[in-house]
Amino acid sequence: MTPTITPRRTRALVLLFLAVIGVLLAGAGPASAHAALTGSDPAQGVVVDKAPTQVTLSFSEKVATSDDSLRVLDPKGKRVDTGKPANISGTSYAVQLKSGLPDGTYTVSWQVVSADSHPVAGAFTFSIGAPSLTTVSVSGDTAGGGVVGWLYGFGRYMSYAGFIVMVGGGAFVLACWRRGSGVRAVQRLVVSGWVALTSATLLLLLLRGSYTGSGKVGDVFDLSLLGQVLQTKTGAALVSRLLLLAAAALFIAVLFGAYDKREDDEKKDLTFGLAIGGTVVSAGLAASWAMAEHASTGLQPGIAMPVDVVHLLAVAAWLGGLTALLVALYRSPAPVEASAVRRFSTVAFGSVLALVATGVYQSWRQLGSWSAFTDTTYGQLLLAKIGLVALLVGIASISRRWTARLAGGAAVRPGETEESGETADDPAGREVASAQEEASEPEEAAEGAPRRKEPAAARAGAGSAKTASGAAGSASGAEGAHGSAASGDSEGSGDSAALDDSEGSGGLRAAGDVEADGGSSGSPADSRRAAQLARQRAAVDSARQKRERDADPDRFGLRRSVLAEAGVAVVLLAVTTVLTQTEPGRTEQEAKAATSSSSSSSSSSADSSSGAVTLTMPFDTGGTDGKGVVSVDLDPARVGGNEMHVYVTRTNGRGFDIPEVKVALTLEAKKIGPLPVTPDHVATGHWAADDVQIPMAGDWKVAVTVRTSDIDQVTVSKNAQIG
């Protein structure tokens, strides 16, 4: 016998899903930076001879700054920067310093908002003259952490969930389940999705200022911060989402209000109009994410944003429709037709195809290389997401098999002929008909006042029990008995009224009214007995409906598989939420390459004293596969003959063979050069040259020209003290 999924088990599953969500959101911690620091001047840890006039930071993408985005602190913790940070070129930002700074160690602390809406912060030190002790502590400089960060992550999850449930539930009613009976359960689901999305959007709008700034709970209701948020791209996206939700509320009211009262011809026209309007509103809501997050920055944003909209709509149609189907299977008073399940299966299949196509493009755009799948946090989370999607598709295939079996068994109702629908000569049909006749006896007894009430009530219970037994014992499932019991009583029995009502309660009230009317002419005791009879009939009728649903193994198996799909979908949505807060793999690898370049640059003075110089420079020729890092080793870095080695690697650190590498040395102070050097190719990503002559000591500029194709090349350079 197939085990029954009890309310206790359902609650346990819900608690398990919530626990998984909590672990994932808590493990995400502060929002990972989507803009990375790729360089600075002065560099991290460097010791300069004289005080700089400004501090410059370079990022992997454009960022938003405020008055306190870039601070420079002296050894005592006092600010020595003046004015607001300015965008000096591209993705580089600078802040001016006070003149006459004394020697010592200075701390640069920065916090900005990346172009994809996520805050990023960090700090480093440099020294003037010589390093010194400093009282500045920057260990607590994090962005998007604490209680505000957790609440912001929870709000993001609820906004995604509300969007999926609202859009997917509405699409399920329009495209798959157009009947009026039983749709009320799905209506409550869609309305709850709208409420969740609206509430989460308002929460995000209030939290945004503190989330990207101080991170303090007390700043959540700061109206000045809210005003600043409304002037940002993210603030505009959230306000646009609220306006579209107002239109969505009207759409929901029409869908579940006037829709059921229309004639069939009017419903067809209204369905077409609702489908067009709903698609426009849903696409607009999806665009409120696309215009402010990952898709709006990086490579090909003009293509990435529409792709992201399609991706979100496909997710909503699949997972939101799945949730609506689950609610219909468990909460609808009338069984869900096999045709509705088949239509949803078709919609889900198309959604999966759209998800695969858009997901492949997004993965290429955010990762850039195969190694990023395993070498970056984003890639690892993406692998987990792919695994969950594969599991979900596997469970969905099981649901499709249950759907096929359900469709095959629902062609002819038990006890009816295919041509006329009349009762056939078989034991199951006779048993149902007999049960219906017996079920009508209590009503006849209730209508006559002189008749004994206690035996009538007893006979009503026995008759209803027989009806339920006949329904549960039908050869091919619950729906045949359900349909026969609903239509077989010509006297307007309570069972028929109960089954015809879309909410499963109106019929019970009708039965009670009949009993009350029948006993109104008698004593109050007769009225009480009639009411008791109606309550008994309601309890038996409810039990019969449950047995009818559980008696069909195909329908019960479908409910279990859909519940399993919904469970995986909850975890999948949590992983997706964390993924949107994680630095893309492509950006992470570029940041690592830039960090190694900065470290090599800051250590070049130490290498010079030991007789060798190493310069590392990232490059981007602008063409396909045009990004990488070039390193130049010069040994012993003195006047006279030197040995030069040039290494070219991809952003993931692997050797990179390119068509041409050229080096030029220039001593600009003495107007010497450029002196060309053409190294020989030695191995993959390695070139070398012997007896490279340096005519005199000085601050030499080492320029490297890298060509990655016939037309794509770039020259990068750095200075090194030689001799």
VEXMARDO-324577 format. One line per 5 residues: number of its first residue (from 1); their letters; for each residue x, y, z of C-alpha. Coordinates in nm, 3 decimals. Layout:
BEGIN
NUM> a> X/Y/Z | ...
***
This chain:
BEGIN
1> mtpti> 0.000/0.000/0.000 | 0.130/0.347/-0.085 | 0.209/0.547/0.233 | -0.009/0.850/0.297 | 0.159/1.191/0.320
6> tprrt> 0.010/1.320/0.645 | -0.006/1.687/0.750 | 0.265/1.611/1.008 | 0.499/1.482/0.736 | 0.419/1.784/0.519
11> ralvl> 0.505/2.021/0.804 | 0.830/1.832/0.863 | 0.926/1.872/0.496 | 0.847/2.243/0.506 | 1.064/2.287/0.817
16> lflav> 1.346/2.095/0.648 | 1.328/2.321/0.341 | 1.334/2.634/0.559 | 1.636/2.498/0.746 | 1.822/2.442/0.418
21> igvll> 1.739/2.798/0.310 | 1.866/2.935/0.641 | 2.194/2.744/0.616 | 2.252/2.861/0.260 | 2.172/3.225/0.336
26> agagp> 2.377/3.222/0.656 | 2.668/3.055/0.482 | 2.665/3.320/0.215 | 2.782/3.578/0.468 | 2.842/3.928/0.338
31> asaha> 2.762/3.981/-0.024 | 3.064/3.890/-0.233 | 3.215/4.171/-0.433 | 3.120/4.183/-0.799 | 3.364/4.466/-0.866
36> altgs> 3.724/4.382/-0.778 | 4.014/4.612/-0.703 | 4.262/4.557/-0.985 | 4.527/4.813/-0.895 | 4.621/5.116/-0.689
41> dpaqg> 4.870/5.400/-0.686 | 5.054/5.388/-0.448 | 5.045/5.008/-0.455 | 4.964/4.797/-0.153 | 5.258/4.770/0.089
46> vvvdk> 5.491/4.991/-0.114 | 5.731/5.242/0.044 | 5.759/5.571/-0.149 | 6.029/5.835/-0.111 | 5.801/6.137/-0.115
51> aptqv> 5.437/6.193/-0.029 | 5.193/6.141/-0.318 | 4.942/6.411/-0.406 | 4.654/6.163/-0.453 | 4.556/5.800/-0.411
56> tlsfs> 4.413/5.622/-0.715 | 4.213/5.297/-0.715 | 4.130/5.094/-1.027 | 3.841/4.845/-1.036 | 3.731/4.572/-1.274
61> ekvat> 3.414/4.767/-1.358 | 3.260/5.107/-1.293 | 3.150/5.173/-0.936 | 2.933/5.427/-0.753 | 3.107/5.643/-0.492
66> sddsl> 3.003/5.879/-0.214 | 3.186/6.133/0.003 | 3.319/5.862/0.232 | 3.386/5.596/-0.031 | 3.765/5.647/-0.024
71> rvldp> 3.941/5.748/0.299 | 4.314/5.786/0.369 | 4.418/5.777/0.736 | 4.753/5.873/0.891 | 4.925/5.658/1.159
76> kgkrv> 4.708/5.821/1.429 | 4.383/5.751/1.244 | 4.316/6.106/1.122 | 4.187/6.160/0.768 | 4.434/6.320/0.529
81> dtgkp> 4.219/6.306/0.213 | 4.035/6.609/0.082 | 3.718/6.625/-0.126 | 3.502/6.359/-0.285 | 3.655/6.076/-0.493
86> anisg> 3.652/6.156/-0.865 | 3.640/5.932/-1.170 | 3.964/6.024/-1.347 | 3.940/5.771/-1.632 | 3.742/5.458/-1.712
91> tsyav> 3.725/5.250/-1.396 | 3.989/5.449/-1.201 | 3.895/5.676/-0.910 | 4.118/5.915/-0.715 | 4.104/6.126/-0.401
96> qlksg> 4.335/6.420/-0.332 | 4.567/6.424/-0.028 | 4.680/6.706/0.196 | 5.024/6.850/0.122 | 5.329/6.803/0.343
101> lpdgt> 5.242/6.459/0.481 | 5.504/6.330/0.727 | 5.673/5.992/0.700 | 5.491/5.686/0.827 | 5.240/5.417/0.735
106> ytvsw> 4.908/5.531/0.587 | 4.588/5.330/0.556 | 4.358/5.346/0.254 | 4.002/5.233/0.334 | 3.738/5.215/0.060
111> qvvsa> 3.376/5.111/0.018 | 3.192/5.144/-0.314 | 2.891/4.995/-0.490 | 2.961/4.788/-0.799 | 2.769/4.838/-1.121
116> dshpv> 2.563/4.524/-1.053 | 2.433/4.677/-0.726 | 2.649/4.491/-0.474 | 2.865/4.675/-0.217 | 3.237/4.601/-0.198
121> agaft> 3.492/4.722/0.058 | 3.856/4.676/0.148 | 4.170/4.840/0.284 | 4.547/4.839/0.239 | 4.851/5.034/0.359
126> fsiga> 5.146/5.214/0.205 | 5.433/5.402/0.367 | 5.612/5.731/0.310 | 5.985/5.729/0.383 | 5.976/5.422/0.608
131> psltt> 5.707/5.200/0.766 | 5.581/5.292/1.112 | 5.337/5.178/1.376 | 4.972/5.267/1.312 | 4.666/5.277/1.535
136> vsvsg> 4.423/5.216/1.248 | 4.239/4.883/1.247 | 4.059/4.781/0.928 | 3.972/4.422/1.015 | 3.602/4.511/1.050
141> dtagg> 3.570/4.678/0.710 | 3.316/4.453/0.539 | 3.029/4.537/0.309 | 2.683/4.387/0.319 | 2.734/4.193/0.642
146> gvvgw> 2.567/4.176/0.981 | 2.195/4.176/1.053 | 2.118/4.418/0.771 | 2.308/4.201/0.523 | 2.119/3.890/0.634
151> lygfg> 1.785/4.067/0.611 | 1.875/4.195/0.265 | 1.960/3.842/0.151 | 1.632/3.712/0.294 | 1.444/3.990/0.114
156> rymsy> 1.609/3.893/-0.214 | 1.505/3.530/-0.166 | 1.145/3.625/-0.085 | 1.128/3.857/-0.387 | 1.243/3.578/-0.620
161> agfiv> 1.001/3.331/-0.459 | 0.709/3.574/-0.475 | 0.777/3.651/-0.842 | 0.796/3.282/-0.933 | 0.477/3.188/-0.745
166> mvggg> 0.275/3.485/-0.872 | 0.378/3.463/-1.239 | 0.389/3.083/-1.255 | 0.054/3.044/-1.078 | -0.118/3.289/-1.309
171> afvla> 0.031/3.120/-1.614 | -0.084/2.780/-1.485 | -0.446/2.899/-1.459 | -0.444/3.065/-1.802 | -0.258/2.799/-1.998
176> cwrrg> -0.334/2.474/-1.816 | -0.633/2.484/-1.580 | -0.914/2.704/-1.712 | -1.200/2.557/-1.507 | -1.370/2.751/-1.228
181> sgvra> -1.400/2.467/-0.977 | -1.095/2.432/-0.757 | -0.914/2.738/-0.891 | -0.970/2.922/-0.562 | -0.686/2.728/-0.399
186> vqrlv> -0.448/2.847/-0.672 | -0.590/3.199/-0.640 | -0.479/3.213/-0.278 | -0.134/3.096/-0.386 | -0.102/3.367/-0.653
191> vsgwv> -0.220/3.638/-0.414 | 0.031/3.521/-0.152 | 0.305/3.547/-0.417 | 0.201/3.905/-0.493 | 0.203/3.993/-0.122
196> altsa> 0.546/3.833/-0.074 | 0.700/4.015/-0.371 | 0.550/4.351/-0.273 | 0.658/4.318/0.091 | 1.008/4.205/-0.004
201> tllll> 1.049/4.494/-0.249 | 0.952/4.748/0.018 | 1.192/4.581/0.262 | 1.479/4.596/0.012 | 1.407/4.962/-0.058
206> llrgs> 1.429/5.046/0.313 | 1.739/4.832/0.375 | 1.930/4.948/0.067 | 2.084/5.264/0.216 | 2.219/5.089/0.526
211> ytgsg> 2.318/4.778/0.326 | 2.552/4.975/0.097 | 2.667/5.213/0.372 | 2.713/5.179/0.745 | 2.534/4.845/0.783
216> kvgdv> 2.359/4.971/1.099 | 2.000/4.871/1.176 | 1.930/5.222/1.299 | 1.992/5.366/0.951 | 1.717/5.158/0.791
221> fdlsl> 1.457/5.433/0.843 | 1.691/5.722/0.761 | 1.494/5.926/0.507 | 1.808/6.098/0.375 | 1.956/5.758/0.286
226> lgqvl> 1.627/5.656/0.126 | 1.641/5.970/-0.088 | 1.993/5.880/-0.201 | 1.881/5.525/-0.284 | 1.598/5.653/-0.505
231> qtktg> 1.857/5.833/-0.720 | 2.053/5.513/-0.791 | 1.997/5.249/-1.057 | 1.890/4.992/-0.798 | 1.646/5.234/-0.636
236> aalvs> 1.487/5.311/-0.973 | 1.454/4.938/-1.041 | 1.280/4.876/-0.707 | 1.037/5.167/-0.757 | 0.960/5.042/-1.110
241> rllll> 0.890/4.699/-0.963 | 0.638/4.849/-0.718 | 0.457/5.030/-0.998 | 0.438/4.712/-1.205 | 0.305/4.525/-0.901
246> aaaal> 0.011/4.767/-0.894 | -0.069/4.662/-1.251 | -0.021/4.298/-1.152 | -0.281/4.339/-0.876 | -0.537/4.450/-1.134
251> fiavl> -0.443/4.155/-1.355 | -0.496/3.910/-1.067 | -0.832/4.066/-0.978 | -0.956/4.025/-1.336 | -0.815/3.674/-1.370
256> fgayd> -0.986/3.536/-1.061 | -1.282/3.776/-1.041 | -1.478/3.849/-1.355 | -1.314/3.561/-1.546 | -1.534/3.285/-1.399
261> kredd> -1.855/3.478/-1.467 | -1.802/3.513/-1.843 | -1.950/3.304/-2.120 | -1.722/3.067/-2.312 | -1.678/3.300/-2.611
266> ekkdl> -1.603/3.594/-2.384 | -1.356/3.380/-2.189 | -1.157/3.309/-2.504 | -1.116/3.678/-2.580 | -1.043/3.758/-2.217
271> tfgla> -0.788/3.476/-2.197 | -0.601/3.617/-2.497 | -0.601/3.968/-2.349 | -0.490/3.844/-2.007 | -0.213/3.639/-2.165
276> iggtv> -0.075/3.941/-2.355 | -0.108/4.178/-2.060 | 0.031/3.925/-1.814 | 0.333/3.859/-2.033 | 0.409/4.231/-2.059
281> vsagl> 0.379/4.287/-1.683 | 0.583/3.973/-1.605 | 0.857/4.073/-1.848 | 0.868/4.419/-1.691 | 0.905/4.270/-1.343
286> aaswa> 1.185/4.041/-1.466 | 1.356/4.341/-1.626 | 1.369/4.512/-1.286 | 1.627/4.250/-1.189 | 1.807/4.241/-1.524
291> maeha> 1.858/4.618/-1.542 | 2.025/4.641/-1.199 | 2.226/4.323/-1.150 | 2.471/4.090/-1.328 | 2.323/4.124/-1.673
296> stglq> 2.360/4.502/-1.678 | 2.741/4.496/-1.655 | 3.031/4.313/-1.811 | 3.031/4.157/-2.155 | 2.746/4.221/-2.401
301> pgiam> 2.492/4.382/-2.164 | 2.263/4.457/-2.458 | 2.226/4.083/-2.517 | 2.259/3.971/-2.156 | 1.963/4.170/-2.021
306> pvdvv> 1.698/4.026/-2.262 | 1.846/3.680/-2.207 | 1.816/3.730/-1.832 | 1.449/3.831/-1.870 | 1.376/3.513/-2.069
311> hllav> 1.563/3.309/-1.808 | 1.356/3.449/-1.520 | 1.027/3.402/-1.708 | 1.118/3.040/-1.787 | 1.200/2.975/-1.420
316> aawlg> 0.866/3.126/-1.314 | 0.666/2.926/-1.570 | 0.832/2.600/-1.462 | 0.876/2.628/-1.085 | 0.577/2.858/-1.026
321> gltal> 0.352/2.635/-1.233 | 0.487/2.335/-1.044 | 0.391/2.499/-0.714 | 0.041/2.575/-0.848 | 0.001/2.214/-0.961
326> lvaly> 0.109/2.091/-0.618 | -0.147/2.315/-0.446 | -0.419/2.202/-0.689 | -0.341/1.835/-0.628 | -0.350/1.870/-0.250
331> rspap> -0.601/2.151/-0.186 | -0.853/2.147/-0.468 | -1.188/1.989/-0.369 | -1.221/1.847/-0.720 | -0.955/1.627/-0.883
336> veasa> -0.724/1.796/-1.133 | -0.797/1.677/-1.486 | -0.534/1.474/-1.666 | -0.555/1.719/-1.957 | -0.445/2.006/-1.729
341> vrrfs> -0.146/1.807/-1.611 | -0.055/1.723/-1.971 | -0.071/2.090/-2.070 | 0.154/2.187/-1.780 | 0.398/1.912/-1.878
346> tvafg> 0.425/2.072/-2.222 | 0.478/2.418/-2.072 | 0.743/2.283/-1.835 | 0.930/2.111/-2.118 | 0.946/2.434/-2.318
351> svlal> 1.062/2.622/-2.007 | 1.344/2.375/-1.949 | 1.463/2.420/-2.308 | 1.466/2.799/-2.259 | 1.653/2.760/-1.930
356> vatgv> 1.922/2.544/-2.089 | 1.976/2.786/-2.378 | 1.990/3.099/-2.161 | 2.184/2.924/-1.885 | 2.463/2.818/-2.123
361> yqswr> 2.505/3.178/-2.241 | 2.504/3.316/-1.888 | 2.759/3.059/-1.772 | 2.998/3.145/-2.055 | 2.955/3.516/-1.985
366> qlgsw> 3.015/3.491/-1.610 | 3.292/3.227/-1.608 | 3.494/3.271/-1.926 | 3.691/2.946/-1.889 | 3.637/2.583/-1.792
371> saftd> 3.879/2.608/-1.501 | 3.656/2.870/-1.338 | 3.402/2.595/-1.262 | 3.636/2.448/-1.001 | 3.872/2.735/-0.921
376> ttygq> 3.611/2.997/-0.821 | 3.327/3.010/-0.570 | 3.086/3.118/-0.841 | 3.178/2.817/-1.055 | 3.132/2.576/-0.764
381> lllak> 2.790/2.717/-0.683 | 2.698/2.699/-1.050 | 2.793/2.330/-1.055 | 2.566/2.275/-0.754 | 2.284/2.456/-0.935
386> iglva> 2.335/2.247/-1.249 | 2.321/1.932/-1.037 | 1.995/2.040/-0.873 | 1.842/2.124/-1.212 | 1.942/1.779/-1.341
391> llvgi> 1.783/1.619/-1.034 | 1.469/1.826/-1.085 | 1.447/1.722/-1.450 | 1.489/1.357/-1.346 | 1.201/1.379/-1.099
396> asisr> 0.996/1.564/-1.361 | 1.041/1.270/-1.599 | 0.886/1.048/-1.334 | 0.594/1.291/-1.308 | 0.549/1.273/-1.686
401> rwtar> 0.514/0.895/-1.662 | 0.251/0.930/-1.390 | 0.074/1.183/-1.611 | 0.071/0.941/-1.905 | -0.074/0.664/-1.687
406> lagga> -0.333/0.903/-1.545 | -0.439/1.012/-1.893 | -0.471/0.653/-2.007 | -0.690/0.554/-1.712 | -0.923/0.856/-1.723
411> avrpg> -1.068/0.801/-2.073 | -1.387/0.615/-1.954 | -1.538/0.644/-1.611 | -1.596/0.318/-1.419 | -1.953/0.197/-1.449
416> etees> -2.021/0.390/-1.776 | -2.016/0.290/-2.140 | -1.790/0.492/-2.370 | -2.069/0.580/-2.610 | -2.353/0.688/-2.382
421> getad> -2.210/0.721/-2.035 | -2.487/0.489/-1.897 | -2.419/0.241/-1.620 | -2.269/-0.080/-1.756 | -2.348/-0.427/-1.630
426> dpagr> -2.052/-0.471/-1.401 | -2.029/-0.517/-1.022 | -1.859/-0.183/-0.961 | -2.130/0.012/-1.144 | -2.413/-0.175/-0.966
431> evasa> -2.246/-0.114/-0.631 | -2.221/0.261/-0.693 | -2.584/0.282/-0.809 | -2.702/0.085/-0.506 | -2.502/0.308/-0.275
436> qeeas> -2.659/0.617/-0.430 | -3.011/0.483/-0.374 | -2.933/0.404/-0.013 | -2.776/0.748/0.035 | -3.104/0.914/-0.072
441> epeea> -3.309/0.737/0.197 | -3.198/0.963/0.486 | -3.317/1.272/0.301 | -3.661/1.123/0.243 | -3.677/1.030/0.608
446> aegap> -3.574/1.379/0.711 | -3.851/1.544/0.511 | -4.133/1.360/0.692 | -4.189/1.494/1.044 | -4.362/1.184/1.199
451> rrkep> -4.075/0.955/1.096 | -3.834/0.842/1.369 | -3.523/1.052/1.361 | -3.265/0.830/1.530 | -3.299/0.536/1.287
456> aaara> -3.294/0.783/0.997 | -2.966/0.925/1.117 | -2.825/0.578/1.158 | -2.939/0.482/0.809 | -2.781/0.801/0.671
461> gagsa> -2.446/0.708/0.819 | -2.473/0.355/0.685 | -2.577/0.473/0.339 | -2.297/0.728/0.319 | -2.048/0.471/0.434
466> ktasg> -2.162/0.235/0.160 | -2.127/0.515/-0.092 | -1.771/0.580/0.025 | -1.696/0.207/0.018 | -1.827/0.180/-0.335
471> aagsa> -1.622/0.481/-0.440 | -1.301/0.353/-0.288 | -1.353/0.005/-0.425 | -1.400/0.103/-0.788 | -1.177/-0.090/-1.026
476> sgaeg> -0.999/0.203/-1.189 | -0.990/0.479/-0.923 | -1.170/0.760/-0.755 | -1.299/0.977/-1.035 | -1.556/0.733/-1.171
481> ahgsa> -1.725/0.689/-0.836 | -1.698/1.060/-0.774 | -1.873/1.144/-1.098 | -2.147/0.880/-1.054 | -2.219/0.979/-0.696
486> asgds> -2.239/1.344/-0.799 | -2.499/1.283/-1.072 | -2.695/0.975/-0.969 | -2.933/1.120/-0.710 | -3.236/1.277/-0.881
491> egsgd> -3.379/1.398/-0.549 | -3.103/1.656/-0.492 | -2.919/1.465/-0.220 | -2.662/1.623/0.006 | -2.387/1.423/-0.161
496> saald> -2.467/1.574/-0.501 | -2.475/1.924/-0.361 | -2.144/1.870/-0.186 | -1.970/1.747/-0.498 | -2.107/2.015/-0.730
501> dsegs> -1.982/2.306/-0.520 | -1.641/2.446/-0.622 | -1.531/2.503/-0.263 | -1.656/2.175/-0.125 | -1.865/2.349/0.144
506> gglra> -2.159/2.511/-0.032 | -2.323/2.175/-0.093 | -2.298/2.086/0.272 | -2.474/2.408/0.361 | -2.741/2.319/0.104
511> agdve> -2.795/1.983/0.270 | -2.829/2.152/0.604 | -3.085/2.392/0.460 | -3.294/2.103/0.331 | -3.293/1.933/0.667
516> adggs> -3.369/2.259/0.844 | -3.661/2.329/0.612 | -3.792/1.980/0.659 | -3.789/2.013/1.034 | -3.904/2.371/1.063
521> sgspa> -4.263/2.264/1.104 | -4.176/2.028/1.388 | -4.032/2.070/1.733 | -3.690/2.219/1.815 | -3.570/1.866/1.878
526> dsrra> -3.648/1.778/1.517 | -3.441/2.077/1.399 | -3.147/1.970/1.615 | -3.168/1.616/1.479 | -3.176/1.753/1.123
531> aqlar> -2.868/1.966/1.191 | -2.692/1.667/1.345 | -2.776/1.465/1.036 | -2.624/1.735/0.813 | -2.304/1.738/1.020
536> qraav> -2.278/1.359/0.999 | -2.329/1.372/0.625 | -2.061/1.646/0.593 | -1.807/1.440/0.787 | -1.877/1.128/0.583
541> dsarq> -1.869/1.328/0.260 | -1.530/1.480/0.347 | -1.388/1.140/0.431 | -1.524/1.001/0.104 | -1.355/1.277/-0.099
546> krerd> -1.021/1.204/0.066 | -1.056/0.830/0.001 | -1.149/0.905/-0.359 | -0.830/1.106/-0.410 | -0.610/0.848/-0.239
551> adpdr> -0.776/0.547/-0.404 | -0.626/0.627/-0.747 | -0.261/0.513/-0.734 | -0.171/0.709/-1.048 | -0.304/1.037/-0.911
556> fglrr> -0.147/0.973/-0.570 | 0.187/0.890/-0.732 | 0.173/1.214/-0.930 | 0.115/1.411/-0.610 | 0.419/1.253/-0.445
561> svlae> 0.649/1.318/-0.741 | 0.531/1.679/-0.772 | 0.592/1.729/-0.399 | 0.947/1.599/-0.445 | 0.997/1.840/-0.737
566> agvav> 0.877/2.129/-0.523 | 1.122/2.034/-0.248 | 1.419/2.038/-0.486 | 1.292/2.365/-0.634 | 1.303/2.534/-0.291
571> vllav> 1.668/2.438/-0.245 | 1.745/2.537/-0.606 | 1.600/2.883/-0.548 | 1.812/2.927/-0.234 | 2.130/2.833/-0.424
576> ttvlt> 2.035/3.074/-0.703 | 1.988/3.356/-0.452 | 2.334/3.296/-0.306 | 2.476/3.274/-0.659 | 2.346/3.621/-0.746
581> qtepg> 2.537/3.758/-0.444 | 2.866/3.592/-0.543 | 3.146/3.743/-0.747 | 3.140/3.602/-1.104 | 3.423/3.364/-1.186
586> rteqe> 3.556/3.579/-1.470 | 3.590/3.881/-1.239 | 3.745/3.675/-0.960 | 4.018/3.539/-1.188 | 4.093/3.883/-1.329
591> akaat> 4.120/4.019/-0.975 | 4.364/3.742/-0.879 | 4.580/3.821/-1.180 | 4.577/4.192/-1.096 | 4.663/4.118/-0.731
596> sssss> 4.961/3.910/-0.831 | 5.070/4.191/-1.062 | 5.047/4.442/-0.780 | 5.238/4.214/-0.546 | 5.513/4.163/-0.801
601> sssss> 5.536/4.537/-0.859 | 5.562/4.616/-0.490 | 5.837/4.360/-0.446 | 6.041/4.469/-0.749 | 6.256/4.704/-0.540
606> adsss> 6.350/4.417/-0.312 | 6.427/4.200/-0.615 | 6.653/4.478/-0.750 | 6.867/4.475/-0.443 | 6.916/4.102/-0.483
611> gavtl> 7.021/4.143/-0.849 | 6.692/4.056/-1.032 | 6.379/4.239/-1.144 | 6.037/4.083/-1.211 | 5.758/4.287/-1.368
616> tmpfd> 5.404/4.145/-1.407 | 5.144/4.320/-1.623 | 4.787/4.215/-1.716 | 4.681/4.278/-2.076 | 4.369/4.278/-2.290
621> tggtd> 4.401/4.301/-2.667 | 4.024/4.342/-2.704 | 3.973/4.043/-2.932 | 3.855/3.689/-2.874 | 4.068/3.515/-2.612
626> gkgvv> 4.267/3.836/-2.573 | 4.311/3.856/-2.195 | 4.612/3.737/-2.001 | 4.916/3.830/-1.793 | 5.273/3.891/-1.915
631> svdld> 5.573/3.872/-1.679 | 5.927/3.994/-1.757 | 6.230/3.866/-1.560 | 6.558/4.059/-1.599 | 6.864/3.908/-1.431
636> parvg> 7.089/4.042/-1.282 | 6.932/4.382/-1.368 | 7.264/4.571/-1.397 | 7.456/4.775/-1.649 | 7.591/4.547/-1.920
641> gnemh> 7.462/4.208/-2.028 | 7.142/4.065/-1.879 | 6.927/3.757/-1.929 | 6.558/3.818/-2.005 | 6.267/3.575/-1.971
646> vyvtr> 5.910/3.659/-2.078 | 5.615/3.449/-1.956 | 5.261/3.485/-2.096 | 4.972/3.317/-1.914 | 4.596/3.321/-1.931
651> tngrg> 4.393/3.471/-1.648 | 4.367/3.125/-1.490 | 4.748/3.094/-1.473 | 4.800/2.848/-1.758 | 5.060/2.901/-2.028
656> fdipe> 4.940/3.105/-2.327 | 5.104/3.075/-2.671 | 5.051/3.388/-2.879 | 5.179/3.484/-3.227 | 5.424/3.754/-3.118
661> vkval> 5.592/3.912/-2.815 | 5.824/4.214/-2.836 | 6.005/4.411/-2.564 | 6.140/4.766/-2.571 | 6.356/4.939/-2.307
666> tleak> 6.353/5.319/-2.265 | 6.539/5.550/-2.024 | 6.324/5.861/-2.064 | 6.530/6.077/-1.825 | 6.833/6.047/-2.056
671> kigpl> 6.630/6.014/-2.377 | 6.778/5.672/-2.449 | 6.573/5.422/-2.648 | 6.352/5.257/-2.713 | 6.598/4.965/-2.735
676> pvtpd> 6.416/4.673/-2.904 | 6.444/4.315/-2.775 | 6.298/4.019/-2.967 | 6.300/3.712/-2.741 | 6.294/3.358/-2.883
681> hvatg> 6.007/3.118/-2.819 | 6.127/2.849/-2.577 | 5.818/2.662/-2.459 | 5.444/2.710/-2.415 | 5.399/3.066/-2.291
686> hwaad> 5.778/3.119/-2.246 | 6.018/3.340/-2.444 | 6.385/3.416/-2.365 | 6.671/3.644/-2.480 | 7.042/3.639/-2.385
691> dvqip> 7.288/3.927/-2.355 | 7.034/4.207/-2.330 | 7.254/4.518/-2.300 | 7.166/4.797/-2.052 | 7.395/5.097/-2.130
696> magdw> 7.354/5.287/-1.800 | 7.176/5.279/-1.464 | 6.841/5.449/-1.412 | 6.464/5.414/-1.399 | 6.400/5.215/-1.717
701> kvavt> 6.060/5.175/-1.881 | 5.999/4.813/-1.989 | 5.729/4.802/-2.260 | 5.592/4.466/-2.383 | 5.388/4.439/-2.703
706> vrtsd> 5.156/4.138/-2.708 | 4.979/4.025/-3.026 | 4.705/3.760/-2.991 | 4.581/3.758/-3.354 | 4.654/3.917/-3.690
711> idqvt> 4.486/4.241/-3.584 | 4.461/4.232/-3.203 | 4.759/4.360/-3.006 | 4.835/4.585/-2.712 | 5.142/4.735/-2.542
716> vskna> 5.172/4.737/-2.162 | 5.460/4.884/-1.963 | 5.613/4.930/-1.618 | 5.921/5.101/-1.480 | 6.207/4.925/-1.303
721> qig> 6.521/5.054/-1.132 | 6.817/4.891/-1.308 | 7.180/4.914/-1.201
***
